Amino acid sequence: MHNNTIKKAKLSETDIISKFILPSIKNAGWDDMRQIRQEVKLRDGKVIVRGQIGMR
């Protein structure tokens, strides 16, 4: 194994996003100011999912 290899299993979800996902999205041409949002609260309330249908 290469010395600079990062063991992804030991990283947090935030580390994975910042080190791997966001750079890939930006390299694909996405505008991080207009097209990317993180941890956005949608609405208050419990979500009930039945099959393909979700409701509050």
Backbone torsions as a table, in degrees:
resi	resn	phi	psi	omega
1	MET	NA	140.5	-179.9
2	HIS	-71.1	143.5	-177.3
3	ASN	-60.9	-30.2	-177.6
4	ASN	-89.9	3.2	-179.8
5	THR	-69.0	130.9	179.7
6	ILE	-94.5	130.0	176.6
7	LYS	-83.1	102.0	-174.4
8	LYS	-61.2	-31.0	-178.4
9	ALA	-63.1	-22.3	-179.5
10	LYS	-93.6	-3.1	-179.1
11	LEU	-89.5	154.2	175.0
12	SER	-78.4	168.1	177.0
13	GLU	-59.8	-40.9	179.2
14	THR	-63.4	-41.0	177.5
15	ASP	-62.3	-43.7	179.4
16	ILE	-60.1	-44.8	-180.0
17	ILE	-61.6	-50.1	-174.3
18	SER	-72.8	-31.5	-176.4
19	LYS	-90.4	-27.0	-174.0
20	PHE	-122.8	-49.3	-172.9
21	ILE	-73.7	-52.6	-178.4
22	LEU	-60.3	-44.2	177.5
23	PRO	-60.3	-37.0	178.9
24	SER	-66.7	-42.3	179.2
25	ILE	-64.2	-43.4	179.0
26	LYS	-65.5	-39.3	177.7
27	ASN	-65.9	-24.0	177.7
28	ALA	-80.6	-2.8	175.4
29	GLY	101.7	5.8	178.9
30	TRP	-72.8	144.6	177.3
31	ASP	-92.5	113.0	-174.6
32	ASP	-67.8	-19.7	178.6
33	MET	-83.8	-29.5	-176.3
34	ARG	-107.5	-25.6	-170.5
35	GLN	-116.2	-11.8	-174.9
36	ILE	-119.0	127.1	174.3
37	ARG	-134.1	146.9	-178.8
38	GLN	-123.1	143.5	174.0
39	GLU	47.5	55.1	-179.7
40	VAL	-92.5	125.2	176.9
41	LYS	-78.2	124.8	-177.4
42	LEU	-83.4	-56.6	-179.4
43	ARG	-158.3	159.9	171.5
44	ASP	-78.0	155.3	173.0
45	GLY	116.5	158.2	179.8
46	LYS	-77.0	139.4	177.5
47	VAL	-102.6	128.3	177.6
48	ILE	-111.0	124.1	-178.3
49	VAL	-115.6	128.2	175.7
50	ARG	-132.4	105.5	-176.4
51	GLY	65.9	-121.3	-179.2
52	GLN	-95.3	1.3	-175.2
53	ILE	-107.4	132.8	176.2
54	GLY	-122.8	141.7	178.9
55	MET	-149.2	167.4	177.0
56	ARG	-113.9	NA	NA
